[in-house]
Amino acid sequence: MKLVRLGFVAGLGISSWIGGGVHERWKRRQEHEAVGRIPGLPLGPKVSAATAVVSTGDGGQVSSVPPEPVGAPRVAQIMRFGFPGLDHVRSHSDYVLSYDRRNRVPHWVFEHLTKESVQKQEGVERSKSEFKEDGSIHEYFRSKNSDFKRSGYDRGHMAPAGNHRRSQQMCDETFYLSNMAPQVGRGFNRDKWEHLERYARKLTKLHKNVYVCTGPLYLPRREEDGKMYVKYEVIGSNQVSVPTHFFKVIVGETPDSQLELEAYVLPNKAIPDDTPLDNFRVPVDSVERAAGLLFFDRLSRDKVSRINGKKTGWF
């Protein structure tokens, strides 16, 4: 009987120790995840709401990946899986953007990265580039360097200069102010957001093609009266909008032509450096709803093998 009692007490102690350890891990995980919760982000299905089929041309539809447009114009290569929207589209040497004339920031910016394209070429230096107005935008709707001066915000790249170093011209073109949005500097633009940009570049080591769509969000939050409001700051004489959040949606194409999709939303504020990027993964459809865009609308869902790191039911 004594042995039974001793066994019971020992078992109870071990269970308590294990339970305490599990609770502590759960508590730490909750603290990390609290940073990544996105208030006001509309939730829905776990797969993009974009059209997921390609017409066969004879009235039928097939599930296939649009062929890689080798030798096609650069715009066709970048936008292989479709345009998220068509408002005031501008194409540059190595990226494409849609400009929001009311908010003086992009709606979205699209890039196509490969292992070769992100390699820095000799003589290409970011320090040689200067922030400049985009002359293709009507002067009524441009942002200017003076808008950012003493604002407390960085001129945050949507298409980062580090992705476009094959030539000095490509690097210079990322410094158009039409490619910028006001971002918190320390703790965000120079830290966690830059970590996400580096992560996207690293994906080119595993994927033959990486497609990246980046842009701003203006998400609602609940105020003291219990109602939801969209509130954001504007800066400068041109009233450039300061987004509350930023998104980045990524599709990587594996060597065997399978597709892996990831979506991130980060708040435009200082984020603790030890917060994992995984905390900011969100369903793609929630970003589409919030941004009013459809990402990769020519992408066939039956070719998506992973979404936010998890295998889909098709494989």
C-alpha positions as CSV (number, residue, x, y, z in Angstrom):
1,M,0.0,0.0,0.0
2,K,2.9,2.3,0.8
3,L,4.3,1.7,-2.6
4,V,1.0,2.6,-4.2
5,R,0.8,5.8,-2.2
6,L,4.4,6.7,-3.1
7,G,3.7,6.0,-6.8
8,F,0.6,8.2,-6.7
9,V,2.5,11.1,-5.0
10,A,5.4,10.8,-7.4
11,G,3.0,10.7,-10.4
12,L,1.2,13.7,-9.1
13,G,4.5,15.6,-8.7
14,I,5.7,14.7,-12.2
15,S,2.3,15.7,-13.7
16,S,2.4,19.0,-11.9
17,W,5.9,19.6,-13.1
18,I,5.0,18.8,-16.7
19,G,1.8,20.8,-16.5
20,G,3.7,23.8,-15.1
21,G,6.2,23.6,-18.0
22,V,3.5,23.4,-20.6
23,H,1.7,26.3,-19.0
24,E,4.8,28.4,-19.0
25,R,5.5,27.6,-22.7
26,W,1.8,28.4,-23.5
27,K,2.1,31.7,-21.6
28,R,5.3,32.7,-23.5
29,R,3.7,31.8,-26.8
30,Q,0.6,33.8,-26.0
31,E,2.8,36.8,-25.2
32,H,4.5,36.5,-28.5
33,E,1.3,36.0,-30.4
34,A,-0.3,39.0,-28.8
35,V,2.1,41.2,-30.8
36,G,1.1,39.5,-34.0
37,R,-2.7,39.7,-33.5
38,I,-4.1,42.1,-36.1
39,P,-7.1,44.0,-34.8
40,G,-9.6,44.8,-37.5
41,L,-8.2,42.3,-40.1
42,P,-11.3,40.6,-41.6
43,L,-11.1,36.8,-41.2
44,G,-12.4,34.3,-43.7
45,P,-11.4,31.2,-45.6
46,K,-7.7,30.1,-45.4
47,V,-7.2,30.3,-49.2
48,S,-7.0,33.3,-51.4
49,A,-10.4,34.5,-52.8
50,A,-8.8,35.1,-56.2
51,T,-9.9,33.1,-59.2
52,A,-8.1,29.8,-59.1
53,V,-8.6,28.4,-62.6
54,V,-7.2,29.1,-66.1
55,S,-9.4,28.8,-69.2
56,T,-8.5,26.2,-71.8
57,G,-9.9,28.5,-74.5
58,D,-12.6,26.0,-75.6
59,G,-15.0,26.8,-72.8
60,G,-13.5,24.4,-70.4
61,Q,-11.2,25.1,-67.5
62,V,-8.1,23.4,-66.3
63,S,-6.1,23.7,-63.1
64,S,-2.5,24.5,-64.1
65,V,0.2,27.0,-63.5
66,P,0.6,29.6,-66.2
67,P,3.8,28.9,-68.1
68,E,6.9,30.8,-67.1
69,P,7.1,33.7,-69.7
70,V,10.8,33.1,-70.6
71,G,12.1,35.9,-72.9
72,A,8.9,37.9,-72.4
73,P,8.9,41.6,-71.4
74,R,9.9,42.1,-67.8
75,V,6.4,43.3,-66.9
76,A,4.9,40.0,-68.1
77,Q,7.5,38.0,-66.1
78,I,6.7,40.0,-62.9
79,M,2.9,39.9,-63.3
80,R,2.8,36.2,-64.4
81,F,0.0,35.4,-62.0
82,G,-2.1,38.5,-62.6
83,F,-2.6,42.0,-61.4
84,P,-4.1,42.6,-57.9
85,G,-5.7,45.8,-59.2
86,L,-5.4,48.2,-62.2
87,D,-5.5,51.6,-60.6
88,H,-2.7,53.9,-61.9
89,V,-0.3,51.1,-62.8
90,R,3.3,52.1,-63.3
91,S,6.1,49.7,-64.6
92,H,9.7,50.2,-63.9
93,S,12.8,48.2,-65.0
94,D,12.4,45.6,-62.3
95,Y,9.1,46.1,-60.4
96,V,5.5,47.2,-61.1
97,L,3.3,49.3,-58.8
98,S,-0.2,50.7,-58.5
99,Y,-0.3,54.2,-57.1
100,D,-2.9,55.5,-54.7
101,R,-3.3,59.2,-55.7
102,R,-5.5,60.0,-52.7
103,N,-3.2,58.7,-50.1
104,R,0.1,59.5,-51.9
105,V,1.4,56.0,-51.4
106,P,1.3,52.7,-53.4
107,H,-1.8,50.5,-53.5
108,W,0.6,47.6,-54.1
109,V,4.1,46.9,-55.5
110,F,4.9,43.7,-57.3
111,E,8.4,42.0,-57.7
112,H,9.7,38.8,-59.2
113,L,12.9,37.6,-57.5
114,T,15.3,34.9,-58.5
115,K,18.7,33.7,-57.1
116,E,20.4,35.6,-59.9
117,S,18.3,38.8,-59.8
118,V,19.0,39.5,-56.1
119,Q,22.8,39.2,-56.5
120,K,24.6,42.5,-56.1
121,Q,26.5,43.5,-59.1
122,E,29.9,45.3,-58.9
123,G,29.5,49.1,-58.8
124,V,25.9,49.1,-57.8
125,E,25.6,51.0,-54.5
126,R,22.5,52.1,-52.6
127,S,24.5,55.2,-51.4
128,K,24.5,56.5,-55.0
129,S,20.7,56.6,-55.1
130,E,18.6,59.6,-54.0
131,F,14.9,59.8,-53.0
132,K,13.1,61.6,-55.7
133,E,9.6,62.5,-56.9
134,D,8.0,60.3,-59.5
135,G,7.5,62.5,-62.6
136,S,5.0,60.1,-64.1
137,I,2.5,61.0,-61.3
138,H,0.6,64.2,-61.7
139,E,2.0,66.9,-59.4
140,Y,-1.3,67.3,-57.5
141,F,-1.0,63.7,-56.2
142,R,2.8,63.3,-55.6
143,S,4.5,62.9,-52.3
144,K,7.6,65.0,-51.8
145,N,10.7,64.7,-49.7
146,S,9.6,67.8,-47.7
147,D,6.5,65.8,-46.6
148,F,8.7,63.4,-44.7
149,K,11.1,65.9,-43.3
150,R,10.8,66.1,-39.5
151,S,7.7,63.9,-39.6
152,G,9.3,61.2,-37.4
153,Y,8.7,58.6,-40.2
154,D,11.1,56.9,-42.6
155,R,10.6,56.8,-46.3
156,G,9.8,53.1,-46.3
157,H,10.5,51.2,-49.5
158,M,7.8,48.8,-50.7
159,A,10.1,47.3,-53.3
160,P,13.3,47.3,-51.3
161,A,16.6,48.5,-52.9
162,G,18.2,45.3,-51.8
163,N,16.1,43.3,-54.2
164,H,17.2,45.3,-57.2
165,R,20.9,45.5,-57.5
166,R,21.6,44.1,-61.0
167,S,22.2,47.6,-62.2
168,Q,22.4,51.1,-60.7
169,Q,19.3,52.2,-62.7
170,M,17.2,49.4,-61.1
171,C,18.4,50.4,-57.7
172,D,17.8,54.1,-58.4
173,E,14.2,53.4,-59.5
174,T,13.3,51.9,-56.1
175,F,13.9,55.4,-54.7
176,Y,11.0,57.0,-56.4
177,L,8.7,58.4,-53.7
178,S,5.8,56.6,-55.4
179,N,7.5,53.4,-54.0
180,M,7.5,54.8,-50.5
181,A,5.1,54.9,-47.5
182,P,5.7,56.5,-44.1
183,Q,7.1,53.8,-41.7
184,V,8.2,53.9,-38.1
185,G,11.9,53.8,-38.3
186,R,13.6,52.1,-35.3
187,G,12.0,48.8,-34.5
188,F,10.1,48.5,-37.8
189,N,11.5,49.8,-41.1
190,R,15.1,49.3,-40.0
191,D,14.4,46.2,-38.0
192,K,11.5,43.8,-38.2
193,W,10.2,44.9,-41.7
194,E,13.8,44.6,-43.0
195,H,13.9,41.1,-41.5
196,L,10.9,40.2,-43.6
197,E,12.5,41.7,-46.8
198,R,15.6,39.6,-46.2
199,Y,13.5,36.5,-45.6
200,A,11.9,37.0,-49.0
201,R,15.3,37.3,-50.7
202,K,16.5,34.1,-48.9
203,L,13.6,32.2,-50.4
204,T,15.3,32.5,-53.8
205,K,17.8,29.9,-52.5
206,L,15.0,27.3,-52.3
207,H,12.7,28.4,-55.1
208,K,13.4,29.1,-58.8
209,N,10.9,32.0,-58.7
210,V,9.7,34.1,-55.9
211,Y,6.8,36.6,-56.5
212,V,6.2,39.3,-53.9
213,C,3.4,41.7,-53.5
214,T,3.7,44.5,-50.8
215,G,1.5,47.3,-49.7
216,P,-0.1,49.4,-47.0
217,L,-3.3,48.7,-45.0
218,Y,-5.6,51.0,-43.0
219,L,-7.2,48.8,-40.4
220,P,-10.0,49.7,-38.0
221,R,-9.8,49.6,-34.3
222,R,-12.4,49.7,-31.5
223,E,-12.5,53.0,-29.6
224,E,-13.8,53.7,-26.1
225,D,-17.4,54.1,-27.4
226,G,-17.4,50.5,-28.6
227,K,-17.4,51.5,-32.2
228,M,-14.9,50.6,-34.9
229,Y,-13.0,53.5,-36.6
230,V,-10.3,53.7,-39.2
231,K,-7.9,56.4,-38.0
232,Y,-4.5,57.2,-39.4
233,E,-2.1,60.2,-39.4
234,V,-1.2,62.3,-42.5
235,I,2.1,64.1,-42.9
236,G,3.4,67.1,-44.8
237,S,1.7,69.7,-47.0
238,N,0.6,67.0,-49.3
239,Q,-1.1,65.0,-46.5
240,V,0.7,61.7,-47.2
241,S,-1.2,58.9,-45.3
242,V,0.6,56.9,-42.6
243,P,-0.6,53.3,-42.9
244,T,-1.6,51.5,-39.7
245,H,-0.2,48.2,-41.1
246,F,1.7,46.7,-44.0
247,F,1.3,43.4,-45.9
248,K,3.6,41.2,-47.9
249,V,2.2,38.2,-49.9
250,I,4.7,35.8,-51.3
251,V,4.5,32.9,-53.7
252,G,7.5,30.7,-54.2
253,E,7.8,28.3,-57.1
254,T,9.7,25.1,-56.3
255,P,12.1,23.4,-58.8
256,D,9.3,20.9,-59.5
257,S,6.8,23.8,-60.2
258,Q,4.8,23.5,-57.0
259,L,3.7,26.7,-55.4
260,E,4.1,27.8,-51.7
261,L,2.1,30.8,-50.5
262,E,2.7,33.0,-47.5
263,A,1.0,36.2,-46.3
264,Y,2.2,38.6,-43.6
265,V,0.7,41.7,-41.9
266,L,2.8,43.8,-39.6
267,P,1.6,46.8,-37.6
268,N,3.4,50.0,-38.4
269,K,5.1,50.3,-35.0
270,A,8.2,49.2,-33.2
271,I,8.2,45.5,-32.8
272,P,10.4,43.6,-30.3
273,D,13.4,42.1,-32.1
274,D,12.8,38.6,-30.7
275,T,9.3,38.4,-32.1
276,P,9.2,35.6,-34.7
277,L,8.0,36.5,-38.2
278,D,5.7,33.5,-38.1
279,N,3.6,35.5,-35.6
280,F,2.5,37.8,-38.4
281,R,1.3,35.2,-40.8
282,V,-2.4,35.6,-41.7
283,P,-4.9,34.1,-44.2
284,V,-4.4,35.5,-47.6
285,D,-8.1,36.2,-48.0
286,S,-8.1,38.5,-45.0
287,V,-5.5,40.7,-46.6
288,E,-7.5,40.7,-49.9
289,R,-10.6,41.8,-48.0
290,A,-8.7,44.5,-46.1
291,A,-6.8,45.9,-49.1
292,G,-9.6,45.5,-51.7
293,L,-7.2,43.5,-53.9
294,L,-7.1,40.0,-55.4
295,F,-3.6,38.5,-55.3
296,F,-2.3,36.0,-57.9
297,D,-5.7,35.6,-59.6
298,R,-4.2,33.3,-62.2
299,L,-2.8,31.0,-59.6
300,S,-4.3,27.5,-59.6
301,R,-5.1,26.4,-56.1
302,D,-4.4,22.7,-56.8
303,K,-0.8,23.7,-57.4
304,V,-0.4,25.3,-54.0
305,S,1.4,22.7,-51.9
306,R,1.8,24.8,-48.8
307,I,0.0,27.9,-47.3
308,N,1.8,29.7,-44.5
309,G,4.2,26.8,-44.1
310,K,1.4,24.1,-43.8
311,K,0.7,21.4,-46.3
312,T,-2.6,21.8,-48.1
313,G,-5.2,19.0,-48.5
314,W,-4.2,18.5,-52.1
315,F,-0.9,16.9,-51.4
